[in-house]
Amino acid sequence: MIVIKTEELNYLIYTYFLEQGYSHSAFALINEVKIDQQFYRDDVKPGQLINLLEKALLFQQLQDHIQINQYYECKVPQLLIQKHVCQFTEKKQLAEKQERRDREIMIQNALMRSQEFVSRNGQTMDLNVELQQDLIQLQDEILLSDWNAQKNILAIYQLNCIKFIQNNQIIQIMPTVVGESFSRVKLMKFDRSSGNNMLIVYENGAAIVIDTTIQIIKMFNIKNAGKLLDFYWNLNWPNVVALIFEKDIEIVDIYKCQTLKYLENVIHFEWRHFDHFIVMDLNYYINLMQIDIDKPQLQLKAELETTLIEFNKRKTLLASFSSTLNIIKIWTLQNDEYVFEITDDQKILQFCWCSSQNANYLITLTSQTLNIWDVEFGQIKSTYEIDFNVTKMVSMDLLNDTPQVILIGEKVVLYDLINKKRRVFNCDTPNKVLRINDEEILFIFKSSYIVYKKN
């Protein structure tokens, strides 16, 4: 327990005045506050006040620059009164401001948004706009792929090599060799914070981190790689990765090869901000957690047989979906109560958040309809009839804040949810669909890919 006594602090200030030559100020202070000089004389060493302040500044510097058990060195001086500002602290403050701003934006949008978002019974009009398409045919089958949004690089894994493509030109080719022989790649992803690195995991458990010039930065091995299902880069820290096993999660610092947190009996994981994340355990409790804190910050009780939980784009709202009960619950993460419940007479097959920056709309898909839910008002804003079998629904991220989704099945159709238009793509069923920008959509097929562009 720390106790600061007024008389001790006054005596330290008195000795500091004497050391600095302020004898008149020291005399005035000792007579005004009635300090007993004999009582503290043997305990106070020269420069003790400065020494204590230096220790306090050192502690403050460590507190400001430690994240996920790692100290980030800063060369900006830590001053006693002036607020410390550096690249690292600005990034932390930006994230905190963003979280506060999110709540304000939700309220403002609810008041300002017109009720004429779309009509109650939406009618789509086919968009007859000619599309340019760049078809790139590859010799071998595309086994894995990933898109680097920061660098505009497409990575494609084919037999025995990974090709890095930019503007339809192969800029790098990396043989998938471990030791002296070729090895099959199990997973590969660019980091989500900077796009400077890629983590490649081989089926034998070997893992490497490379940069955009395919230089190897780090090599390590993953235990129980046979049970590894996926991995997720931290959204802000390029050294932290969550390894997703069948029922366990291991969060690691890949550069230090250090386990930061290990969680057992977990069936879902998703990053939020920095070292915050959510997990759902086998008892369907959703826990909001931090890496360096064992106890959950918040615990939510989801419905039995909940199969999916997903944040909206701003990470301010959480949706949990129980396919057995046909219920989607919306949580604000401000308390342990859900704020809205979505049900349907028809079986809900899939759901996704609209990719608006406001992130207030949720899309549900049944065998017959596509429903747009306004989460703030708690009602359906629009319903579109579906005239073909759908196997997959993909939300499209847009810069111009226009919610769009692509339905994949017997047809491949893009729905513009605000302009009430749809576009039918004349192509085979793609394995993956990615939004590159407002003008381009990337379709990846078995051994080729197409970039669709507006004229």
Disulfide bonds with the S-S distance in Angstrom:
none
